[in-house]
């Protein structure tokens, strides 16, 4: 059985070193996400990072990443699931991962595609410049915001602005709960609280947008790999129309200036939520990062599918 452990900050450097060598990967591989949401464990098998996670009430293994031959890590995953007495689900696969798994274990896996988990990736220049007709509405919203609030500012999300941003987040959650008393924001609130508490340790960077010296929006994210930055949180108050596209544009500009090697902003998935999908599509993603998953065929599963 693989000796998985709960992620802690002491493993971050090794984890990040492994992930930096990987090609495009989904937001579920982010150390920050794994640490903040707190239901995942990790281990290294022959230099490959292996994750044991919970998704949709299932125990799953995202496809191992890192340098070297992937076969030993996959063999270990299959054996681990057997010893635990659980179905072997391998998730978060790119098309290339899917082909690799199929070639290494011909006929042994059933494959699926999960649109709700596709990540939305944007060329950083697209969001920083908002050029062309497809961004006309975004530019109009920003223009109205700037006209209505000529004293607007963007400031770093750091020790000097963190308390104000946290207070604004509380206001945002209260308004959402009042609008929909049945909405469940519990896990997200906990994750955001941890993000504020461990911002420096996790390497989280962000901006706040102020009007009349009051925070009306903030955003926060972290490096995912060599050319991709993952945007974890973005909140804006309803009273500041146009705040969302404004903080979005300003963060893209900030990151482009600080990290000229960046190409992609990963704004994560839409979880199958209609409103969130519409919002993410409105920014005209340059790439939808497809996600596939597979289940290992077992003899007793002959008629499951």
C-alpha positions in Angstrom: 0.0 0.0 0.0 1.2 3.5 -0.8 2.3 5.5 2.3 0.2 8.6 1.6 0.5 11.6 3.9 -1.5 14.7 4.5 0.0 17.7 2.7 1.8 20.2 4.8 3.9 23.2 4.0 7.2 21.2 4.5 6.5 19.3 1.3 5.6 22.3 -0.8 9.1 22.8 -2.3 9.4 19.2 -3.4 5.9 19.1 -4.7 6.3 22.3 -6.7 9.6 21.1 -8.1 7.8 18.0 -9.5 4.9 20.0 -10.8 7.0 22.6 -12.5 8.3 19.9 -14.9 4.8 18.9 -15.9 3.0 20.2 -19.0 -0.4 21.8 -18.8 -2.2 20.4 -15.7 -5.5 21.1 -14.2 -6.1 23.2 -11.1 -6.6 20.0 -9.0 -2.8 19.5 -9.1 -2.2 22.9 -7.4 -0.5 22.5 -4.1 -2.4 25.4 -2.8 -5.8 23.9 -3.7 -4.8 20.6 -2.2 -3.7 22.3 1.0 -6.7 24.6 1.3 -9.4 22.1 0.6 -7.7 19.6 2.9 -9.1 16.2 1.8 -6.2 15.0 -0.2 -3.0 13.1 0.5 0.2 12.6 -1.6 3.2 10.4 -2.0 6.2 10.0 -4.3 6.6 6.8 -6.2 9.8 6.4 -8.2 10.0 10.2 -8.5 6.4 10.6 -9.6 3.9 12.5 -7.6 0.9 10.4 -6.7 -2.2 11.9 -5.2 -5.1 10.2 -3.3 -8.1 12.4 -3.3 -11.9 12.6 -2.8 -14.1 13.7 -5.6 -17.9 13.3 -6.0 -17.8 11.0 -2.9 -15.3 8.7 -4.5 -11.7 7.9 -3.7 -9.7 8.7 -6.8 -6.1 8.9 -8.0 -5.2 11.8 -10.3 -2.8 10.7 -13.0 0.7 10.7 -11.6 3.0 13.5 -12.7 6.7 14.1 -12.7 9.8 13.0 -14.5 10.7 9.4 -15.5 8.7 6.3 -16.4 5.1 6.5 -15.3 4.5 2.7 -15.3 5.8 2.1 -11.7 3.6 4.8 -10.3 0.5 3.5 -12.1 1.3 -0.1 -11.0 1.5 1.2 -7.5 -1.9 3.0 -7.8 -3.6 -0.1 -9.1 -2.1 -2.2 -6.3 -3.0 0.4 -3.7 -6.7 0.4 -4.7 -6.8 -3.3 -4.6 -5.4 -3.4 -1.1 -7.8 -0.8 0.1 -10.7 -2.7 -1.5 -11.9 0.2 -3.6 -12.5 0.7 -7.3 -9.4 2.1 -9.1 -10.4 5.5 -10.6 -7.7 7.4 -12.3 -8.7 11.0 -13.0 -7.5 14.4 -14.3 -6.1 12.9 -17.5 -5.2 14.8 -20.6 -5.7 13.2 -23.9 -2.0 12.2 -23.9 -2.4 10.6 -20.4 -5.4 8.7 -21.6 -3.5 7.3 -24.6 -0.6 6.4 -22.2 -2.9 4.5 -19.9 -4.6 2.7 -22.7 -1.3 1.6 -24.3 0.2 0.4 -21.0 -2.9 -1.5 -19.9 -4.7 -2.5 -23.1 -8.4 -3.3 -22.5 -8.2 -2.9 -18.8 -9.7 0.5 -18.3 -13.0 2.1 -19.2 -12.6 5.8 -20.2 -14.9 8.8 -19.7 -14.8 12.5 -20.3 -16.1 15.0 -17.7 -17.0 18.4 -19.2 -17.8 19.9 -15.8 -14.2 19.6 -14.7 -12.6 21.2 -17.8 -10.4 24.1 -16.8 -10.7 27.5 -18.5 -7.3 28.8 -19.7 -6.8 32.2 -21.1 -3.7 33.7 -22.8 -2.5 36.2 -20.3 -2.3 38.9 -23.0 -6.0 38.3 -23.8 -7.1 39.2 -20.3 -4.6 42.0 -19.8 -5.4 43.8 -23.0 -9.1 42.8 -23.8 -8.6 43.6 -27.4 -11.2 42.9 -30.2 -14.9 42.7 -30.5 -15.2 39.7 -28.3 -14.2 41.8 -25.3 -16.3 44.9 -26.2 -18.8 44.2 -23.4 -16.0 43.8 -20.8 -14.4 47.0 -21.9 -17.7 48.8 -21.6 -18.2 47.5 -18.1 -14.8 48.6 -17.0 -15.3 52.0 -18.6 -18.5 52.5 -16.7 -16.8 51.4 -13.5 -13.9 53.9 -14.0 -16.3 56.7 -14.8 -18.5 56.0 -11.8 -15.5 55.7 -9.4 -12.7 58.0 -10.6 -10.8 57.4 -7.3 -10.5 53.6 -7.9 -7.2 52.0 -7.0 -5.6 48.5 -7.1 -3.3 47.6 -4.3 -1.4 44.5 -3.4 -3.2 42.0 -1.3 -0.8 41.9 1.6 -0.6 42.5 5.3 -1.8 46.1 4.9 -5.0 45.1 3.0 -5.7 41.6 4.1 -8.0 42.4 7.0 -10.1 44.7 4.7 -10.3 42.0 2.0 -11.3 39.4 4.6 -14.0 41.7 5.9 -15.3 42.3 2.3 -15.3 38.5 1.7 -17.6 38.1 4.8 -19.9 40.7 3.4 -20.0 38.9 0.0 -20.9 35.6 1.7 -23.6 37.1 3.8 -25.3 38.7 0.8 -25.2 35.3 -1.1 -26.6 33.4 1.8 -29.4 36.0 2.2 -30.2 35.7 -1.5 -30.2 31.9 -1.3 -30.5 30.5 2.2 -30.0 26.9 1.0 -26.7 27.7 -0.7 -23.7 25.9 0.8 -20.6 28.1 0.9 -19.1 26.4 4.0 -16.2 24.6 2.4 -15.3 27.6 0.2 -15.3 29.9 3.2 -13.0 27.6 5.1 -10.7 27.4 2.2 -10.6 31.1 1.8 -9.9 31.6 5.5 -6.9 29.2 5.2 -5.8 31.1 2.2 -5.7 34.4 4.1 -4.0 32.7 7.1 -1.3 31.0 5.1 -0.9 33.5 2.2 2.8 34.0 2.5 3.6 30.3 3.2 1.6 29.3 0.1 3.1 31.9 -2.2 -0.4 33.3 -2.8 -0.4 36.7 -4.6 -3.3 39.0 -5.1 -4.8 42.4 -5.6 -7.6 44.4 -4.0 -9.7 46.9 -5.8 -10.7 50.0 -3.7 -13.3 52.7 -4.1 -13.3 55.5 -1.6 -10.5 53.6 0.1 -12.9 50.6 0.7 -12.2 47.2 -0.8 -14.9 46.3 -3.3 -13.1 43.4 -4.9 -10.1 41.1 -4.5 -8.4 38.3 -6.3 -5.8 35.7 -5.3 -3.9 32.9 -6.9 -0.6 31.0 -7.1 1.8 29.5 -9.6 0.7 26.2 -11.0 3.7 25.4 -13.2 6.4 27.0 -15.3 4.0 28.9 -17.7 0.6 28.9 -15.8 -0.8 30.9 -12.9 -3.9 29.5 -11.2 -6.6 32.0 -10.0 -8.1 30.5 -6.9 -10.4 33.3 -5.6 -12.1 36.3 -7.1 -14.8 38.2 -5.3 -16.5 41.6 -5.9 -19.4 43.3 -4.3 -22.6 43.8 -6.2 -22.6 47.5 -5.4 -19.6 48.1 -7.6 -20.8 47.3 -11.2 -17.8 46.5 -13.3 -15.6 45.5 -10.5 -15.2 41.9 -11.6 -13.8 42.6 -15.1 -11.7 45.4 -13.7 -9.9 43.3 -11.0 -9.6 40.5 -13.6 -7.8 42.8 -16.1 -5.6 44.4 -13.4 -4.5 41.1 -12.1 -3.6 39.9 -15.5 -1.5 43.0 -16.1 0.2 42.7 -12.7 1.2 39.1 -13.4 2.3 39.8 -17.0 4.6 42.5 -15.7 6.0 40.5 -12.8 6.3 37.1 -14.6 6.9 37.7 -18.3 7.4 34.0 -18.9 3.8 33.3 -18.0 1.5 32.3 -20.9 -1.7 31.0 -19.3 -4.1 32.1 -16.6 -6.1 29.1 -15.3 -9.4 30.3 -14.0 -10.3 26.7 -13.0 -13.5 24.8 -13.8 -17.2 25.6 -13.7 -18.4 22.6 -11.7 -21.3 22.2 -14.1 -22.9 25.4 -12.7 -24.8 27.2 -15.5 -24.1 30.7 -14.3 -20.4 30.1 -13.7 -20.0 28.4 -17.1 -21.7 31.4 -18.7 -19.4 33.8 -16.9 -16.2 31.9 -17.8 -17.2 31.5 -21.4 -17.9 35.3 -21.6 -14.1 35.8 -21.3 -13.6 33.8 -24.5 -11.2 31.1 -23.2 -8.2 30.4 -25.4 -8.2 26.8 -24.3 -10.5 24.4 -22.5 -8.3 21.9 -20.7 -10.1 18.6 -21.2 -10.2 16.1 -18.3 -10.7 12.4 -18.7 -11.0 9.7 -16.1 -10.9 5.9 -16.2 -12.0 3.0 -14.1 -10.1 -0.3 -13.9 -12.2 -3.2 -15.2 -12.8 -5.9 -12.5 -14.1 -9.3 -13.2 -17.2 -8.6 -11.3 -17.8 -5.4 -13.3 -18.6 -7.2 -16.5 -22.0 -5.6 -16.8 -21.5 -2.3 -14.8 -21.1 -0.1 -17.9 
